[in-house]
Amino acid sequence: MKKTVKIISVLLIAIMLVASLSSIAYASTTGDTLNKMLDAQKNGSANGTNEITTLGGRVVGIVQVVGVIIAVIILLVIGIKYMLGSAEEKAEYKKTMMPYLVGALLIFAGSTIVNAIYNIMTGLS
């Protein structure tokens, strides 16, 4: 009975964590801003950097989302195995946690650092 409650609680926590990572933005542009953007595209003053910037942003976003999903799933699997394992198995799972934490940190920090560098560079120009 206790194992079932632990498994269900871990699953619920994982589902809540994944659900909280999604973000929704209710944003709109004003008519002035939209007209300026359309005029810049028609006049040719907007060069190909907008396309590259958009593509780069999408790639970083996709890598971040996939990395977070994989990290949560692996944490869930290791956590369940840790709860159900014997004392010897728990020691092994503790050893596997360090590389997992380093990898998860690199995924979270890597995409954040790239985004910060991008924001700094676009602010300078």
Sequence and secondary structure as in RCSB ss.txt:
>XXXX:A:sequence
MKKTVKIISVLLIAIMLVASLSSIAYASTTGDTLNKMLDAQKNGSANGTNEITTLGGRVVGIVQVVGVIIAVIIL
LVIGIKYMLGSAEEKAEYKKTMMPYLVGALLIFAGSTIVNAIYNIMTGLS
>XXXX:A:secstr
 HHHHHHHHHHHHHHHHHHHH         HHHHHHHHHHHHHT S THHHHHHHHHHHHHHHHHHHHHHHHHHH
HHHHHHHHHS HHHHHHHHHHHHHHHHHHHHHHHHHHHHHHHHHHHHHH 
